């Protein structure tokens, strides 16, 4: 029993370290590809395009890793439709809560005259 427990702990530590390494790799790869693509024409102030490309590259690489692991190790990551009605209910609840919190925070910022000043034009 103790051997099994030590084995699980060791396996957990290894998986944790591997996830950390993959996360670091995904971040560096995302920045690498974002810096390779010339997007200054559409984003001259470097506000959104670089980070959008960075996250898209991270998503693509993570999806490829998931597909490869699911094929090699016969792991089911459960990417499938479940109870659609329950999913729509949770999505609507999340959207409503997010909207209420966002509106409340925007009103609070406006009332306290703490509107942000941006270093680029908002046109």
C-alpha positions as CSV (number, residue, x, y, z in Angstrom):
1,X,0.0,0.0,0.0
2,X,2.8,2.4,0.9
3,X,4.6,1.6,-2.4
4,X,1.5,2.5,-4.4
5,X,1.1,5.8,-2.4
6,X,4.8,6.7,-3.1
7,X,4.4,5.8,-6.7
8,X,1.3,8.1,-7.1
9,X,3.1,10.9,-5.3
10,X,6.1,10.6,-7.6
11,X,3.9,10.3,-10.7
12,X,2.0,13.5,-9.5
13,X,5.3,15.4,-9.1
14,X,6.5,14.3,-12.6
15,X,3.2,15.3,-14.2
16,X,3.3,18.7,-12.4
17,X,6.8,19.4,-13.6
18,X,5.9,18.3,-17.1
19,X,2.9,20.6,-17.1
20,X,5.1,23.5,-15.9
21,X,7.6,22.8,-18.7
22,X,4.9,22.6,-21.3
23,X,3.4,25.9,-20.1
24,X,6.8,27.6,-20.3
25,X,7.3,26.2,-23.8
26,X,3.8,27.3,-24.9
27,X,4.5,30.9,-23.7
28,X,7.9,31.1,-25.4
29,X,6.5,29.6,-28.6
30,X,3.6,32.0,-28.6
31,X,5.8,35.0,-28.2
32,X,8.2,33.6,-30.9
33,X,5.5,33.4,-33.5
34,X,3.9,36.7,-32.5
35,X,7.2,38.4,-33.0
36,X,7.7,36.7,-36.4
37,X,4.5,38.0,-37.9
38,X,4.5,41.6,-39.1
39,X,1.2,43.0,-37.7
40,X,2.3,46.7,-37.2
41,X,0.2,47.8,-40.2
42,X,-3.0,46.8,-38.4
43,X,-1.9,47.4,-34.9
44,X,0.6,50.3,-34.8
45,X,0.4,50.7,-31.0
46,X,1.1,47.0,-30.3
47,X,-2.1,46.7,-28.3
48,X,-4.0,43.6,-29.4
49,X,-2.5,41.7,-32.4
50,X,0.7,40.4,-30.7
51,X,-1.1,39.0,-27.7
52,X,-3.9,37.6,-29.9
53,X,-1.3,35.7,-32.1
54,X,0.5,34.6,-28.9
55,X,-2.7,33.0,-27.5
56,X,-3.8,31.5,-30.8
57,X,-0.4,29.8,-31.2
58,X,-0.6,28.5,-27.6
59,X,-4.1,27.1,-28.3
60,X,-3.0,25.4,-31.5
61,X,0.1,23.8,-30.0
62,X,-1.9,22.6,-26.9
63,X,-4.6,21.1,-29.2
64,X,-1.9,19.2,-31.1
65,X,-0.4,17.9,-27.9
66,X,-3.9,16.7,-26.7
67,X,-4.6,15.0,-30.1
68,X,-1.2,13.3,-30.1
69,X,-1.5,12.1,-26.4
70,X,-5.0,10.9,-27.0
71,X,-3.8,8.8,-30.0
72,X,-0.6,7.5,-28.4
73,X,-1.8,6.8,-24.9
74,X,-5.5,6.0,-25.8
75,X,-6.6,8.8,-23.4
76,X,-10.1,10.2,-23.6
77,X,-10.0,13.9,-22.8
78,X,-13.9,14.0,-23.0
79,X,-14.1,16.8,-25.7
80,X,-17.6,16.0,-26.7
81,X,-21.1,17.3,-26.3
82,X,-22.7,16.6,-23.0
83,X,-26.0,17.7,-21.7
84,X,-26.6,20.7,-24.1
85,X,-29.5,22.1,-22.1
86,X,-27.5,22.2,-18.9
87,X,-24.5,23.7,-20.8
88,X,-26.7,26.5,-22.2
89,X,-28.1,27.1,-18.7
90,X,-24.5,27.5,-17.3
91,X,-23.5,29.6,-20.2
92,X,-26.4,32.0,-19.7
93,X,-25.8,32.2,-16.0
94,X,-22.1,33.0,-16.5
95,X,-22.9,35.6,-19.2
96,X,-25.5,37.3,-17.0
97,X,-23.1,37.3,-14.0
98,X,-20.3,38.6,-16.1
99,X,-22.5,41.4,-17.6
100,X,-23.7,42.5,-14.2
101,X,-20.3,42.6,-12.7
102,X,-18.8,44.4,-15.7
103,X,-21.6,47.1,-15.7
104,X,-21.3,47.6,-12.0
105,X,-17.5,48.1,-12.2
106,X,-17.8,50.5,-15.1
107,X,-20.4,52.5,-13.2
108,X,-18.1,52.5,-10.2
109,X,-15.1,53.7,-12.2
110,X,-17.3,56.4,-13.9
111,X,-18.8,57.7,-10.6
112,X,-15.4,57.9,-8.9
113,X,-13.9,59.7,-11.9
114,X,-11.2,57.0,-12.4
115,X,-11.6,56.5,-16.1
116,X,-8.3,55.3,-17.6
117,X,-6.1,57.4,-19.8
118,X,-4.6,55.5,-22.7
119,X,-1.4,56.3,-24.5
120,X,-3.0,55.8,-27.9
121,X,-6.0,57.2,-29.7
122,X,-9.3,55.5,-29.3
123,X,-10.7,56.0,-32.8
